[in-house]
Amino acid sequence: MKPNNFDFSLEDTAEIERLERLAYQLDSLFLIPVVNLRVGVENILSLIPVVGDVLSIIPSLLIVHRASALGTRPLTKLHMMFNIALDLGIGLIPLVGDLFDIAWNANLRNVALVRRDMTRRYEQAADLAPVAQN
């Protein structure tokens, strides 16, 4: 677990950017021009009944694992796991699940939660830091 230093280090920033790229690839990589809709690798993988849906949670869980390494709060991780469970649960329903998966974008939502959590923690730490006097 990360020490109680809530500065956005270059490493933390780089890791969040890596997570954002991964989430983009999973949820929004390709544009379907006729309907102007974005789909990702996860959406394509989930077209394979059951197996595709189950396999698609592996990179989603990787995002949660990396978020944990960044020191994300337990409540945020719980919210992330709920997003993944909802994505998987509804994703198992034929056709409806595929459409839901395209709209829900659990990975993009989860990375946004990580960024928001880290930003709040940074702002709280900045508010608590002693003010330098001249």
Phi, psi and omega in degrees: 000150183286142176295171184281042174253108189264017175296141172283096179284168176299324179294317178297315179299316179296320180294318178297320178295323175296318178296321178296320178295317179298314180298320178298315179296321182287325189247341191213019189294322187249145176254128172266104191295324184299320181253002181052052184237138179260136175228158180238183181302320180298319179296321179290316179298323183288353175291340175280115186305136176059300183301314180297319179295318180292317179295328183290344179280345181300307177293333177295319178290330175298320178298318178296318179299314179293324177297321178297319178296333177282350180093024179298141182298149180303321180295323177294318178296323177297317177299318178298317179295324176298315179301318180292316180298318178296316178301315180290313183300310180285330179298337179286343179281122182304141179063303178302316180296321178295318179293319178298316182300320179295322182279326188285316179051060184303323183291318177296320177299316184293320178292325175297322176297319179297312181299316181296317179299313181294321180295316179298317180295320178296315180295320178296319179295322179294323179293330182273345183293142177294143180275129179288136180253142180273000000 
